[in-house]
Amino acid sequence: MRTITVTINVNGVPVTRTAPGHYTLLRWLRDEASVFDVKYGCGEGVCGTCTVLLDGTVVSSCSVLAAQVDGSTVVTLSGVGATGFTELQEAFVEHGAAQCGFCTPGMILTASELLARGERLEASGVRHALHGNLCRCTGYQSIVDAVLSVSESVHSG
C-alpha cells in the first residue's frame, strides 16, 4: 500500500501526517490528525455531515482525497469558534437551530461561507445554500431564521 505525507493547516495549526494514498480528507482528519468534530455521514458527499472549509470554500471532506489538498488550509467547526461563540453560533442557540448537533458543524460552516460573501440574504437563498446539509431534527426553519438574523444584524448596523 502506497503511503503519502500530507501537510494541511487545520484550524490554524500545520499538521503533517503520513497515511495511505487512498485516504479521504475526512479519514485523514479523523484518523491521522485527531480532528473529531468532522463526522462521517453518508460517505457520498450528499449529507453535509463531513463539511469543512477548504481554503475558504465549503467541501464534503468525504469526497476529497487528502493527497489532493496537501498544502491547503482546512477549517472545521472548532476553528470557527476557536476564541468563543461567533454571532452565527449564538444565533443557532437563540433560534433553537441546533438540536441533536449532528448536522450543526456543516450548517455553521456552510452558513459562514454564505455570510462571508457580504450579501443581504433572503430565506430562499439560505435554503438553497444549505441544500447539501441534511437535518432530521429542526425542520430547517429555525436554521434559516438563525442565518437570516445574522445577515440582518450585519446589514442593519
TIVO-2410 file (N, C-alpha, C; in nm, 3 decimals):
# residues 157
REC num residu      c1      c2      c3 atome chaine
REC   1      M   0.085  -0.117   0.000     N      A
REC   1      M   0.000   0.000   0.000    CA      A
REC   1      M   0.090   0.124   0.000     C      A
REC   2      R   0.066   0.212  -0.094     N      A
REC   2      R   0.145   0.334  -0.107    CA      A
REC   2      R   0.100   0.437  -0.003     C      A
REC   3      T   0.195   0.494   0.068     N      A
REC   3      T   0.162   0.599   0.164    CA      A
REC   3      T   0.215   0.734   0.113     C      A
REC   4      I   0.153   0.839   0.164     N      A
REC   4      I   0.193   0.975   0.127    CA      A
REC   4      I   0.205   1.058   0.254     C      A
REC   5      T   0.284   1.161   0.245     N      A
REC   5      T   0.294   1.256   0.356    CA      A
REC   5      T   0.219   1.382   0.314     C      A
REC   6      V   0.127   1.422   0.398     N      A
REC   6      V   0.042   1.536   0.369    CA      A
REC   6      V   0.056   1.638   0.482     C      A
REC   7      T   0.068   1.765   0.444     N      A
REC   7      T   0.067   1.874   0.541    CA      A
REC   7      T  -0.052   1.963   0.511     C      A
REC   8      I  -0.136   1.980   0.611     N      A
REC   8      I  -0.255   2.064   0.597    CA      A
REC   8      I  -0.261   2.154   0.720     C      A
REC   9      N  -0.290   2.281   0.698     N      A
REC   9      N  -0.312   2.373   0.809    CA      A
REC   9      N  -0.455   2.349   0.856     C      A
REC  10      V  -0.470   2.291   0.974     N      A
REC  10      V  -0.602   2.257   1.028    CA      A
REC  10      V  -0.633   2.351   1.145     C      A
REC  11      N  -0.732   2.435   1.125     N      A
REC  11      N  -0.774   2.528   1.229    CA      A
REC  11      N  -0.658   2.612   1.282     C      A
REC  12      G  -0.571   2.652   1.190     N      A
REC  12      G  -0.460   2.738   1.226    CA      A
REC  12      G  -0.332   2.668   1.269     C      A
REC  13      V  -0.334   2.536   1.268     N      A
REC  13      V  -0.216   2.459   1.310    CA      A
REC  13      V  -0.170   2.369   1.195     C      A
REC  14      P  -0.043   2.382   1.152     N      A
REC  14      P   0.006   2.292   1.047    CA      A
REC  14      P   0.016   2.149   1.102     C      A
REC  15      V  -0.042   2.055   1.028     N      A
REC  15      V  -0.040   1.915   1.069    CA      A
REC  15      V   0.020   1.835   0.954     C      A
REC  16      T   0.125   1.758   0.982     N      A
REC  16      T   0.189   1.672   0.883    CA      A
REC  16      T   0.174   1.528   0.929     C      A
REC  17      R   0.116   1.446   0.845     N      A
REC  17      R   0.097   1.305   0.877    CA      A
REC  17      R   0.117   1.221   0.751     C      A
REC  18      T   0.162   1.098   0.773     N      A
REC  18      T   0.175   1.002   0.664    CA      A
REC  18      T   0.055   0.908   0.672     C      A
REC  19      A  -0.006   0.883   0.557     N      A
REC  19      A  -0.126   0.799   0.552    CA      A
REC  19      A  -0.132   0.729   0.417     C      A
REC  20      P  -0.214   0.626   0.407     N      A
REC  20      P  -0.234   0.562   0.277    CA      A
REC  20      P  -0.286   0.663   0.175     C      A
REC  21      G  -0.241   0.650   0.052     N      A
REC  21      G  -0.276   0.743  -0.054    CA      A
REC  21      G  -0.425   0.750  -0.086     C      A
REC  22      H  -0.501   0.648  -0.049     N      A
REC  22      H  -0.644   0.648  -0.079    CA      A
REC  22      H  -0.729   0.715   0.029     C      A
REC  23      Y  -0.668   0.765   0.136     N      A
REC  23      Y  -0.744   0.827   0.244    CA      A
REC  23      Y  -0.813   0.953   0.195     C      A
REC  24      T  -0.939   0.965   0.231     N      A
REC  24      T  -1.011   1.089   0.204    CA      A
REC  24      T  -0.966   1.193   0.308     C      A
REC  25      L  -0.999   1.318   0.281     N      A
REC  25      L  -0.969   1.423   0.377    CA      A
REC  25      L  -1.040   1.394   0.509     C      A
REC  26      L  -1.163   1.347   0.502     N      A
REC  26      L  -1.237   1.312   0.624    CA      A
REC  26      L  -1.161   1.210   0.706     C      A
REC  27      R  -1.117   1.103   0.644     N      A
REC  27      R  -1.048   0.997   0.718    CA      A
REC  27      R  -0.914   1.048   0.771     C      A
REC  28      W  -0.844   1.127   0.689     N      A
REC  28      W  -0.716   1.183   0.732    CA      A
REC  28      W  -0.736   1.272   0.854     C      A
REC  29      L  -0.838   1.358   0.850     N      A
REC  29      L  -0.865   1.446   0.963    CA      A
REC  29      L  -0.894   1.367   1.090     C      A
REC  30      R  -0.979   1.266   1.080     N      A
REC  30      R  -1.019   1.190   1.198    CA      A
REC  30      R  -0.911   1.092   1.243     C      A
REC  31      D  -0.859   1.012   1.151     N      A
REC  31      D  -0.766   0.904   1.189    CA      A
REC  31      D  -0.622   0.951   1.208     C      A
REC  32      E  -0.580   1.049   1.133     N      A
REC  32      E  -0.441   1.091   1.139    CA      A
REC  32      E  -0.423   1.220   1.220     C      A
REC  33      A  -0.514   1.316   1.205     N      A
REC  33      A  -0.498   1.446   1.271    CA      A
REC  33      A  -0.581   1.457   1.400     C      A
REC  34      S  -0.658   1.354   1.433     N      A
REC  34      S  -0.741   1.351   1.554    CA      A
REC  34      S  -0.835   1.470   1.565     C      A
REC  35      V  -0.899   1.504   1.454     N      A
REC  35      V  -0.999   1.610   1.449    CA      A
REC  35      V  -1.136   1.542   1.442     C      A
REC  36      F  -1.208   1.546   1.552     N      A
REC  36      F  -1.330   1.466   1.561    CA      A
REC  36      F  -1.460   1.544   1.547     C      A
REC  37      D  -1.453   1.675   1.526     N      A
REC  37      D  -1.577   1.748   1.504    CA      A
REC  37      D  -1.626   1.735   1.360     C      A
REC  38      V  -1.548   1.670   1.275     N      A
REC  38      V  -1.590   1.637   1.139    CA      A
REC  38      V  -1.642   1.494   1.146     C      A
REC  39      K  -1.767   1.476   1.107     N      A
REC  39      K  -1.833   1.345   1.123    CA      A
REC  39      K  -1.848   1.271   0.991     C      A
REC  40      Y  -1.857   1.139   1.001     N      A
REC  40      Y  -1.889   1.056   0.885    CA      A
REC  40      Y  -2.040   1.041   0.880     C      A
REC  41      G  -2.097   1.068   0.764     N      A
REC  41      G  -2.242   1.052   0.747    CA      A
REC  41      G  -2.271   0.950   0.639     C      A
REC  42      C  -2.286   0.998   0.517     N      A
REC  42      C  -2.325   0.911   0.406    CA      A
REC  42      C  -2.205   0.854   0.330     C      A
REC  43      G  -2.091   0.921   0.335     N      A
REC  43      G  -1.974   0.876   0.260    CA      A
REC  43      G  -1.983   0.903   0.111     C      A
REC  44      E  -2.085   0.978   0.070     N      A
REC  44      E  -2.105   1.006  -0.072    CA      A
REC  44      E  -2.113   1.156  -0.103     C      A
REC  45      G  -2.092   1.240  -0.004     N      A
REC  45      G  -2.092   1.384  -0.026    CA      A
REC  45      G  -2.227   1.448  -0.042     C      A
REC  46      V  -2.332   1.386   0.010     N      A
REC  46      V  -2.465   1.443  -0.008    CA      A
REC  46      V  -2.534   1.484   0.123     C      A
REC  47      C  -2.479   1.449   0.239     N      A
REC  47      C  -2.550   1.479   0.364    CA      A
REC  47      C  -2.498   1.602   0.436     C      A
REC  48      G  -2.376   1.645   0.410     N      A
REC  48      G  -2.320   1.764   0.473    CA      A
REC  48      G  -2.255   1.742   0.607     C      A
REC  49      T  -2.261   1.622   0.659     N      A
REC  49      T  -2.208   1.594   0.791    CA      A
REC  49      T  -2.056   1.614   0.799     C      A
REC  50      C  -1.987   1.589   0.690     N      A
REC  50      C  -1.841   1.599   0.689    CA      A
REC  50      C  -1.790   1.731   0.632     C      A
REC  51      T  -1.877   1.831   0.626     N      A
REC  51      T  -1.841   1.960   0.566    CA      A
REC  51      T  -1.725   2.026   0.639     C      A
REC  52      V  -1.633   2.081   0.561     N      A
REC  52      V  -1.524   2.164   0.611    CA      A
REC  52      V  -1.509   2.282   0.516     C      A
REC  53      L  -1.438   2.384   0.560     N      A
REC  53      L  -1.398   2.492   0.471    CA      A
REC  53      L  -1.257   2.459   0.424     C      A
REC  54      L  -1.242   2.441   0.295     N      A
REC  54      L  -1.113   2.411   0.235    CA      A
REC  54      L  -1.069   2.535   0.159     C      A
REC  55      D  -0.966   2.601   0.210     N      A
REC  55      D  -0.921   2.728   0.152    CA      A
REC  55      D  -1.039   2.825   0.135     C      A
REC  56      G  -1.129   2.825   0.234     N      A
REC  56      G  -1.240   2.918   0.236    CA      A
REC  56      G  -1.366   2.874   0.164     C      A
REC  57      T  -1.362   2.757   0.103     N      A
REC  57      T  -1.476   2.707   0.027    CA      A
REC  57      T  -1.531   2.581   0.092     C      A
REC  58      V  -1.664   2.573   0.101     N      A
REC  58      V  -1.729   2.456   0.159    CA      A
REC  58      V  -1.707   2.333   0.069     C      A
REC  59      V  -1.661   2.223   0.131     N      A
REC  59      V  -1.647   2.095   0.060    CA      A
REC  59      V  -1.691   1.982   0.150     C      A
REC  60      S  -1.730   1.872   0.088     N      A
REC  60      S  -1.756   1.749   0.161    CA      A
REC  60      S  -1.624   1.676   0.173     C      A
REC  61      S  -1.573   1.664   0.294     N      A
REC  61      S  -1.440   1.606   0.312    CA      A
REC  61      S  -1.434   1.457   0.279     C      A
REC  62      C  -1.550   1.392   0.267     N      A
REC  62      C  -1.552   1.251   0.229    CA      A
REC  62      C  -1.531   1.232   0.079     C      A
REC  63      S  -1.538   1.343   0.004     N      A
REC  63      S  -1.529   1.336  -0.142    CA      A
REC  63      S  -1.398   1.389  -0.197     C      A
REC  64      V  -1.304   1.421  -0.109     N      A
REC  64      V  -1.176   1.478  -0.149    CA      A
REC  64      V  -1.065   1.391  -0.092     C      A
REC  65      L  -0.967   1.357  -0.172     N      A
REC  65      L  -0.853   1.282  -0.120    CA      A
REC  65      L  -0.760   1.376  -0.045     C      A
REC  66      A  -0.706   1.329   0.065     N      A
REC  66      A  -0.613   1.409   0.144    CA      A
REC  66      A  -0.494   1.453   0.058     C      A
REC  67      A  -0.449   1.365  -0.029     N      A
REC  67      A  -0.335   1.396  -0.116    CA      A
REC  67      A  -0.363   1.515  -0.207     C      A
REC  68      Q  -0.488   1.536  -0.243     N      A
REC  68      Q  -0.526   1.646  -0.331    CA      A
REC  68      Q  -0.515   1.782  -0.263     C      A
REC  69      V  -0.518   1.784  -0.131     N      A
REC  69      V  -0.522   1.912  -0.060    CA      A
REC  69      V  -0.396   1.938   0.021     C      A
REC  70      D  -0.290   1.867  -0.009     N      A
REC  70      D  -0.162   1.891   0.056    CA      A
REC  70      D  -0.126   2.039   0.042     C      A
REC  71      G  -0.092   2.104   0.153     N      A
REC  71      G  -0.057   2.245   0.150    CA      A
REC  71      G  -0.176   2.339   0.166     C      A
REC  72      S  -0.295   2.285   0.179     N      A
REC  72      S  -0.415   2.368   0.190    CA      A
REC  72      S  -0.446   2.403   0.335     C      A
REC  73      T  -0.548   2.486   0.351     N      A
REC  73      T  -0.597   2.524   0.482    CA      A
REC  73      T  -0.738   2.469   0.499     C      A
REC  74      V  -0.761   2.401   0.612     N      A
REC  74      V  -0.892   2.344   0.644    CA      A
REC  74      V  -0.940   2.405   0.774     C      A
REC  75      V  -1.066   2.447   0.774     N      A
REC  75      V  -1.130   2.496   0.896    CA      A
REC  75      V  -1.249   2.407   0.924     C      A
REC  76      T  -1.256   2.358   1.046     N      A
REC  76      T  -1.369   2.279   1.093    CA      A
REC  76      T  -1.447   2.366   1.193     C      A
REC  77      L  -1.552   2.312   1.249     N      A
REC  77      L  -1.630   2.389   1.345    CA      A
REC  77      L  -1.543   2.439   1.460     C      A
REC  78      S  -1.448   2.359   1.505     N      A
REC  78      S  -1.358   2.401   1.613    CA      A
REC  78      S  -1.279   2.525   1.576     C      A
REC  79      G  -1.244   2.538   1.450     N      A
REC  79      G  -1.169   2.654   1.403    CA      A
REC  79      G  -1.254   2.778   1.391     C      A
REC  80      V  -1.384   2.759   1.366     N      A
REC  80      V  -1.474   2.874   1.352    CA      A
REC  80      V  -1.494   2.941   1.487     C      A
REC  81      G  -1.512   2.865   1.590     N      A
REC  81      G  -1.539   2.921   1.722    CA      A
REC  81      G  -1.421   2.908   1.817     C      A
REC  82      A  -1.300   2.915   1.765     N      A
REC  82      A  -1.181   2.890   1.845    CA      A
REC  82      A  -1.166   2.987   1.963     C      A
REC  83      T  -1.214   3.108   1.948     N      A
REC  83      T  -1.199   3.206   2.056    CA      A
REC  83      T  -1.332   3.239   2.122     C      A
REC  84      G  -1.428   3.151   2.108     N      A
REC  84      G  -1.561   3.174   2.166    CA      A
REC  84      G  -1.667   3.169   2.057     C      A
REC  85      F  -1.790   3.164   2.098     N      A
REC  85      F  -1.900   3.155   2.001    CA      A
REC  85      F  -1.901   3.275   1.908     C      A
REC  86      T  -1.924   3.249   1.782     N      A
REC  86      T  -1.943   3.356   1.685    CA      A
REC  86      T  -2.088   3.402   1.692     C      A
REC  87      E  -2.117   3.512   1.627     N      A
REC  87      E  -2.254   3.561   1.622    CA      A
REC  87      E  -2.347   3.457   1.561     C      A
REC  88      L  -2.299   3.385   1.460     N      A
REC  88      L  -2.379   3.281   1.397    CA      A
REC  88      L  -2.407   3.167   1.494     C      A
REC  89      Q  -2.306   3.123   1.566     N      A
REC  89      Q  -2.327   3.015   1.662    CA      A
REC  89      Q  -2.425   3.058   1.771     C      A
REC  90      E  -2.414   3.182   1.816     N      A
REC  90      E  -2.509   3.232   1.916    CA      A
REC  90      E  -2.650   3.236   1.860     C      A
REC  91      A  -2.663   3.273   1.732     N      A
REC  91      A  -2.795   3.276   1.668    CA      A
REC  91      A  -2.854   3.136   1.659     C      A
REC  92      F  -2.770   3.036   1.634     N      A
REC  92      F  -2.818   2.898   1.630    CA      A
REC  92      F  -2.877   2.858   1.764     C      A
REC  93      V  -2.811   2.897   1.871     N      A
REC  93      V  -2.860   2.866   2.005    CA      A
REC  93      V  -2.991   2.941   2.031     C      A
REC  94      E  -2.993   3.071   2.004     N      A
REC  94      E  -3.110   3.154   2.029    CA      A
REC  94      E  -3.234   3.108   1.952     C      A
REC  95      H  -3.214   3.058   1.832     N      A
REC  95      H  -3.326   3.016   1.746    CA      A
REC  95      H  -3.357   2.867   1.756     C      A
REC  96      G  -3.287   2.795   1.843     N      A
REC  96      G  -3.311   2.651   1.855    CA      A
REC  96      G  -3.273   2.576   1.729     C      A
REC  97      A  -3.171   2.624   1.660     N      A
REC  97      A  -3.130   2.565   1.532    CA      A
REC  97      A  -3.035   2.448   1.548     C      A
REC  98      A  -2.992   2.421   1.670     N      A
REC  98      A  -2.904   2.307   1.696    CA      A
REC  98      A  -2.973   2.215   1.794     C      A
REC  99      Q  -3.013   2.098   1.747     N      A
REC  99      Q  -3.080   2.006   1.837    CA      A
REC  99      Q  -2.990   1.888   1.867     C      A
REC 100      C  -2.988   1.786   1.784     N      A
REC 100      C  -2.901   1.672   1.815    CA      A
REC 100      C  -2.754   1.706   1.790     C      A
REC 101      G  -2.728   1.803   1.701     N      A
REC 101      G  -2.593   1.850   1.677    CA      A
REC 101      G  -2.518   1.781   1.566     C      A
REC 102      F  -2.574   1.675   1.508     N      A
REC 102      F  -2.500   1.601   1.406    CA      A
REC 102      F  -2.479   1.683   1.280     C      A
REC 103      C  -2.578   1.761   1.239     N      A
REC 103      C  -2.566   1.842   1.118    CA      A
REC 103      C  -2.508   1.980   1.145     C      A
REC 104      T  -2.501   2.019   1.271     N      A
REC 104      T  -2.465   2.156   1.307    CA      A
REC 104      T  -2.331   2.202   1.250     C      A
REC 105      P  -2.224   2.124   1.258     N      A
REC 105      P  -2.098   2.173   1.200    CA      A
REC 105      P  -2.111   2.209   1.052     C      A
REC 106      G  -2.174   2.123   0.975     N      A
REC 106      G  -2.191   2.151   0.832    CA      A
REC 106      G  -2.279   2.272   0.807     C      A
REC 107      M  -2.384   2.286   0.886     N      A
REC 107      M  -2.472   2.402   0.872    CA      A
REC 107      M  -2.398   2.532   0.905     C      A
REC 108      I  -2.324   2.532   1.015     N      A
REC 108      I  -2.250   2.651   1.057    CA      A
REC 108      I  -2.144   2.689   0.954     C      A
REC 109      L  -2.069   2.590   0.906     N      A
REC 109      L  -1.964   2.619   0.808    CA      A
REC 109      L  -2.022   2.668   0.676     C      A
REC 110      T  -2.129   2.605   0.631     N      A
REC 110      T  -2.193   2.648   0.506    CA      A
REC 110      T  -2.250   2.789   0.520     C      A
REC 111      A  -2.317   2.813   0.632     N      A
REC 111      A  -2.373   2.946   0.655    CA      A
REC 111      A  -2.263   3.051   0.672     C      A
REC 112      S  -2.152   3.013   0.732     N      A
REC 112      S  -2.039   3.105   0.748    CA      A
REC 112      S  -1.986   3.148   0.612     C      A
REC 113      E  -1.970   3.052   0.523     N      A
REC 113      E  -1.923   3.085   0.388    CA      A
REC 113      E  -2.025   3.177   0.319     C      A
REC 114      L  -2.153   3.148   0.334     N      A
REC 114      L  -2.258   3.229   0.273    CA      A
REC 114      L  -2.255   3.372   0.328     C      A
REC 115      L  -2.246   3.386   0.457     N      A
REC 115      L  -2.244   3.518   0.520    CA      A
REC 115      L  -2.118   3.596   0.485     C      A
REC 116      A  -2.008   3.526   0.464     N      A
REC 116      A  -1.881   3.592   0.430    CA      A
REC 116      A  -1.887   3.663   0.295     C      A
REC 117      R  -1.983   3.627   0.212     N      A
REC 117      R  -1.998   3.694   0.082    CA      A
REC 117      R  -2.046   3.837   0.098     C      A
REC 118      G  -2.105   3.868   0.214     N      A
REC 118      G  -2.146   4.004   0.243    CA      A
REC 118      G  -2.276   4.048   0.178     C      A
REC 119      E  -2.349   3.955   0.120     N      A
REC 119      E  -2.474   3.989   0.052    CA      A
REC 119      E  -2.590   3.989   0.152     C      A
REC 120      R  -2.691   4.069   0.124     N      A
REC 120      R  -2.814   4.064   0.203    CA      A
REC 120      R  -2.886   3.935   0.163     C      A
REC 121      L  -2.923   3.856   0.261     N      A
REC 121      L  -2.980   3.725   0.233    CA      A
REC 121      L  -3.131   3.723   0.244     C      A
REC 122      E  -3.190   3.634   0.168     N      A
REC 122      E  -3.333   3.605   0.177    CA      A
REC 122      E  -3.348   3.457   0.208     C      A
REC 123      A  -3.463   3.420   0.261     N      A
REC 123      A  -3.486   3.281   0.303    CA      A
REC 123      A  -3.459   3.182   0.190     C      A
REC 124      S  -3.504   3.213   0.069     N      A
REC 124      S  -3.485   3.119  -0.042    CA      A
REC 124      S  -3.337   3.098  -0.072     C      A
REC 125      G  -3.257   3.203  -0.062     N      A
REC 125      G  -3.113   3.191  -0.086    CA      A
REC 125      G  -3.043   3.109   0.022     C      A
REC 126      V  -3.087   3.126   0.146     N      A
REC 126      V  -3.030   3.048   0.256    CA      A
REC 126      V  -3.065   2.901   0.238     C      A
REC 127      R  -3.192   2.874   0.207     N      A
REC 127      R  -3.235   2.735   0.185    CA      A
REC 127      R  -3.153   2.671   0.071     C      A
REC 128      H  -3.133   2.746  -0.036     N      A
REC 128      H  -3.056   2.694  -0.149    CA      A
REC 128      H  -2.912   2.663  -0.108     C      A
REC 129      A  -2.851   2.754  -0.034     N      A
REC 129      A  -2.712   2.735   0.008    CA      A
REC 129      A  -2.697   2.615   0.100     C      A
REC 130      L  -2.798   2.590   0.183     N      A
REC 130      L  -2.791   2.481   0.281    CA      A
REC 130      L  -2.843   2.348   0.226     C      A
REC 131      H  -2.881   2.344   0.098     N      A
REC 131      H  -2.945   2.223   0.043    CA      A
REC 131      H  -2.862   2.097   0.056     C      A
REC 132      G  -2.732   2.106   0.067     N      A
REC 132      G  -2.647   1.988   0.080    CA      A
REC 132      G  -2.624   1.942   0.222     C      A
REC 133      N  -2.698   1.999   0.317     N      A
REC 133      N  -2.684   1.964   0.458    CA      A
REC 133      N  -2.818   1.909   0.508     C      A
REC 134      L  -2.822   1.782   0.539     N      A
REC 134      L  -2.945   1.720   0.584    CA      A
REC 134      L  -2.961   1.731   0.735     C      A
REC 135      C  -3.082   1.765   0.779     N      A
REC 135      C  -3.114   1.774   0.921    CA      A
REC 135      C  -3.243   1.697   0.946     C      A
REC 136      R  -3.241   1.614   1.047     N      A
REC 136      R  -3.360   1.536   1.078    CA      A
REC 136      R  -3.435   1.589   1.200     C      A
REC 137      C  -3.383   1.694   1.263     N      A
REC 137      C  -3.443   1.739   1.389    CA      A
REC 137      C  -3.519   1.870   1.381     C      A
REC 138      T  -3.466   1.969   1.310     N      A
REC 138      T  -3.517   2.105   1.325    CA      A
REC 138      T  -3.626   2.143   1.227     C      A
REC 139      G  -3.638   2.075   1.116     N      A
REC 139      G  -3.732   2.117   1.013    CA      A
REC 139      G  -3.679   2.234   0.933     C      A
REC 140      Y  -3.555   2.272   0.954     N      A
REC 140      Y  -3.481   2.374   0.878    CA      A
REC 140      Y  -3.522   2.518   0.907     C      A
REC 141      Q  -3.645   2.546   0.941     N      A
REC 141      Q  -3.686   2.687   0.955    CA      A
REC 141      Q  -3.605   2.759   1.061     C      A
REC 142      S  -3.578   2.694   1.173     N      A
REC 142      S  -3.500   2.760   1.278    CA      A
REC 142      S  -3.357   2.788   1.232     C      A
REC 143      I  -3.303   2.702   1.148     N      A
REC 143      I  -3.169   2.723   1.093    CA      A
REC 143      I  -3.171   2.844   0.999     C      A
REC 144      V  -3.269   2.847   0.911     N      A
REC 144      V  -3.283   2.960   0.818    CA      A
REC 144      V  -3.303   3.090   0.896     C      A
REC 145      D  -3.386   3.087   1.000     N      A
REC 145      D  -3.409   3.206   1.082    CA      A
REC 145      D  -3.280   3.254   1.148     C      A
REC 146      A  -3.199   3.162   1.197     N      A
REC 146      A  -3.073   3.198   1.262    CA      A
REC 146      A  -2.979   3.267   1.163     C      A
REC 147      V  -2.966   3.212   1.044     N      A
REC 147      V  -2.877   3.270   0.943    CA      A
REC 147      V  -2.929   3.407   0.901     C      A
REC 148      L  -3.060   3.419   0.880     N      A
REC 148      L  -3.118   3.548   0.841    CA      A
REC 148      L  -3.100   3.653   0.950     C      A
REC 149      S  -3.108   3.612   1.075     N      A
REC 149      S  -3.090   3.709   1.184    CA      A
REC 149      S  -2.949   3.768   1.183     C      A
REC 150      V  -2.851   3.686   1.152     N      A
REC 150      V  -2.713   3.736   1.145    CA      A
REC 150      V  -2.698   3.826   1.023     C      A
REC 151      S  -2.756   3.788   0.912     N      A
REC 151      S  -2.748   3.869   0.791    CA      A
REC 151      S  -2.811   4.006   0.816     C      A
REC 152      E  -2.927   4.007   0.882     N      A
REC 152      E  -2.994   4.134   0.914    CA      A
REC 152      E  -2.908   4.220   1.006     C      A
REC 153      S  -2.849   4.157   1.105     N      A
REC 153      S  -2.764   4.227   1.201    CA      A
REC 153      S  -2.647   4.293   1.130     C      A
REC 154      V  -2.587   4.226   1.036     N      A
REC 154      V  -2.473   4.277   0.961    CA      A
REC 154      V  -2.515   4.396   0.873     C      A
REC 155      H  -2.631   4.384   0.811     N      A
REC 155      H  -2.673   4.487   0.716    CA      A
REC 155      H  -2.749   4.604   0.779     C      A
REC 156      S  -2.788   4.589   0.904     N      A
REC 156      S  -2.861   4.700   0.968    CA      A
REC 156      S  -2.768   4.788   1.050     C      A
REC 157      G  -2.647   4.738   1.078     N      A
REC 157      G  -2.559   4.815   1.166    CA      A
REC 157      G  -2.444   4.875   1.102     C      A
***
